Amino acid sequence: MEFRDEKRTNDTHQSTTDPEARLYKKAKGQEAKLCCLGHVLMENRNGWVVNSYLSQSTGTAEREAAVVMCDEIEGNHQITLGADKNYDVRDFVKELRGMKVTPHVAQRERGSAVDRRTTRYPGYGISQRKRKRVEEIFGWLKTVGLMCKTRHRGAVRVGWMFTFTLAVYNLVRMRNLVAVV
């Protein structure tokens, strides 16, 4: 088939080796790639990975995964969720508040769903600084953990490898934290 000068969509393009992979691009102007998305829930104090989730790539997959992972947190204590501007959506913030999760989401310049009742506390600023540490996890996964391009196909195998690699990351993190003390 000839696809020259045709827009790529999930209807026209499908992986021959992994039919569960979908087209996804990280930002405007970048090329779309066939992939699955890996999501991580990180504890802020020490940088531990406390939960992971693998999903098909969609425009709302990150927010949906965040809700699922927050729902799996045991206990009845108040928790906060730090996230970037992509999560500043009214429905998402409302859903988190209904789950007793305080959304420490980076605010958009106009029409932010996060109001002053959240941003006035010092913990909001701390969460905004600490949330960037999750990028260290993904950087480690891609360089040291060899997850830049997976060897496996299918959501079950890729998800297993993703979770296993994150467990190894926690072990390395634990070793580094013990060495400091």
C-alpha positions as CSV (number, residue, x, y, z in Angstrom):
1,M,0.0,0.0,0.0
2,E,1.1,3.6,-0.7
3,F,0.6,6.0,2.2
4,R,2.6,9.0,0.8
5,D,1.0,12.4,1.6
6,E,-1.6,10.7,3.7
7,K,-2.2,11.5,7.4
8,R,-1.3,8.6,9.7
9,T,-4.2,7.4,11.9
10,N,-4.8,4.2,14.0
11,D,-7.4,3.3,11.3
12,T,-4.8,3.3,8.5
13,H,-1.7,2.0,10.3
14,Q,-1.3,-1.0,12.5
15,S,1.8,-2.8,13.7
16,T,2.3,-6.2,12.0
17,T,4.1,-7.6,15.1
18,D,2.1,-6.0,17.9
19,P,-1.6,-5.3,17.1
20,E,-2.1,-3.8,20.6
21,A,0.3,-0.9,19.8
22,R,-1.3,2.4,18.7
23,L,0.1,5.5,17.1
24,Y,1.2,8.2,19.7
25,K,3.2,11.4,19.5
26,K,4.6,13.1,22.6
27,A,4.1,16.7,21.4
28,K,3.0,18.7,18.4
29,G,5.4,18.6,15.5
30,Q,6.9,15.2,16.4
31,E,6.4,12.0,14.5
32,A,3.8,9.5,15.6
33,K,5.1,6.1,16.7
34,L,3.4,2.8,17.4
35,C,3.7,2.1,21.1
36,C,2.1,1.4,24.5
37,L,2.3,3.9,27.3
38,G,3.9,3.1,30.7
39,H,2.7,5.1,33.7
40,V,4.4,5.4,37.1
41,L,3.2,6.6,40.5
42,M,6.1,7.9,42.6
43,E,6.5,8.6,46.3
44,N,7.9,12.0,46.7
45,R,10.1,11.7,49.8
46,N,12.5,9.1,48.5
47,G,11.6,8.7,44.8
48,W,10.3,5.1,45.1
49,V,8.1,3.7,42.4
50,V,4.9,2.6,44.3
51,N,2.7,1.6,41.3
52,S,3.0,1.2,37.6
53,Y,0.5,0.7,34.8
54,L,0.7,0.0,31.1
55,S,-2.0,1.2,28.7
56,Q,-2.8,1.7,25.1
57,S,-1.8,5.1,23.9
58,T,-4.8,7.5,23.7
59,G,-5.1,11.2,24.3
60,T,-6.5,10.6,27.8
61,A,-4.5,7.5,28.8
62,E,-2.3,9.4,31.3
63,R,-5.2,10.8,33.3
64,E,-7.1,7.5,33.2
65,A,-4.0,5.7,34.5
66,A,-3.5,8.2,37.3
67,V,-7.1,7.6,38.5
68,V,-6.7,3.9,38.4
69,M,-3.3,4.0,40.3
70,C,-4.7,6.4,42.9
71,D,-7.7,4.2,43.4
72,E,-5.4,1.3,44.2
73,I,-3.7,3.1,47.1
74,E,-4.7,1.4,50.3
75,G,-5.6,3.2,53.5
76,N,-7.9,6.0,54.4
77,H,-5.3,8.8,54.6
78,Q,-5.2,12.0,52.6
79,I,-2.8,11.8,49.6
80,T,-1.6,14.3,47.0
81,L,-0.9,13.8,43.3
82,G,1.6,16.0,41.6
83,A,1.4,16.3,37.8
84,D,2.1,18.5,34.8
85,K,-0.2,20.8,32.9
86,N,-1.6,17.9,30.8
87,Y,-3.6,16.9,33.9
88,D,-5.1,20.3,34.5
89,V,-8.6,19.3,33.3
90,R,-11.8,20.0,35.2
91,D,-13.2,16.5,35.0
92,F,-9.9,14.9,36.2
93,V,-9.5,17.4,39.1
94,K,-13.1,16.8,40.1
95,E,-12.7,13.0,40.0
96,L,-9.5,13.2,42.2
97,R,-11.3,15.4,44.8
98,G,-14.1,12.8,44.9
99,M,-11.5,10.2,45.7
100,K,-10.1,12.3,48.5
101,V,-6.9,13.0,46.5
102,T,-5.6,16.6,46.5
103,P,-4.5,17.4,42.9
104,H,-1.2,19.2,43.0
105,V,-1.4,19.8,39.2
106,A,0.6,22.4,37.4
107,Q,-1.7,25.3,36.5
108,R,-2.4,26.4,33.0
109,E,-2.2,30.1,32.4
110,R,-5.9,30.4,31.6
111,G,-8.8,28.5,32.8
112,S,-7.0,26.3,35.4
113,A,-9.1,23.6,37.2
114,V,-6.9,24.0,40.2
115,D,-7.9,26.9,42.4
116,R,-6.5,28.8,45.3
117,R,-7.7,26.3,47.9
118,T,-4.9,24.0,46.7
119,T,-2.2,26.3,45.6
120,R,-2.1,28.5,48.8
121,Y,-0.4,25.8,50.8
122,P,3.4,25.3,50.9
123,G,3.0,21.6,50.1
124,Y,1.8,22.6,46.6
125,G,5.1,24.2,45.7
126,I,7.0,21.3,47.2
127,S,5.0,18.8,45.0
128,Q,5.7,20.9,41.9
129,R,9.4,20.7,42.5
130,K,9.5,17.0,43.5
131,R,7.2,15.8,40.6
132,K,10.1,16.4,38.2
133,R,11.9,13.5,39.8
134,V,9.7,11.1,38.0
135,E,11.6,12.0,34.8
136,E,14.7,10.5,36.4
137,I,12.8,7.2,36.6
138,F,11.9,7.3,32.9
139,G,15.4,8.4,32.0
140,W,16.8,5.4,33.9
141,L,14.3,3.1,32.3
142,K,15.4,4.1,28.8
143,T,19.1,4.2,29.3
144,V,20.0,1.6,32.0
145,G,16.8,-0.4,32.1
146,L,16.9,-0.9,28.3
147,M,13.2,0.1,27.9
148,C,13.8,2.6,25.1
149,K,12.8,-0.1,22.6
150,T,11.3,-3.2,24.0
151,R,12.2,-6.6,22.8
152,H,8.7,-8.0,23.7
153,R,5.4,-7.6,21.9
154,G,1.9,-7.6,23.4
155,A,0.6,-5.7,26.4
156,V,1.1,-8.6,28.8
157,R,4.7,-9.2,28.1
158,V,5.6,-5.5,27.8
159,G,3.7,-4.8,31.0
160,W,5.6,-7.5,32.8
161,M,8.9,-6.2,31.6
162,F,8.0,-2.7,32.6
163,T,7.0,-3.7,36.1
164,F,10.1,-5.9,36.5
165,T,12.4,-3.1,35.3
166,L,10.8,-0.7,37.8
167,A,11.4,-3.2,40.6
168,V,15.1,-3.2,39.7
169,Y,15.0,0.6,39.7
170,N,13.7,0.5,43.2
171,L,16.5,-1.9,44.3
172,V,19.1,0.4,42.8
173,R,17.5,3.4,44.4
174,M,17.5,1.6,47.7
175,R,21.2,0.8,47.4
176,N,21.9,4.4,46.7
177,L,19.9,5.7,49.6
178,V,21.5,3.2,52.0
179,A,25.0,4.3,50.8
180,V,24.2,7.9,51.7
181,V,23.2,7.1,55.3
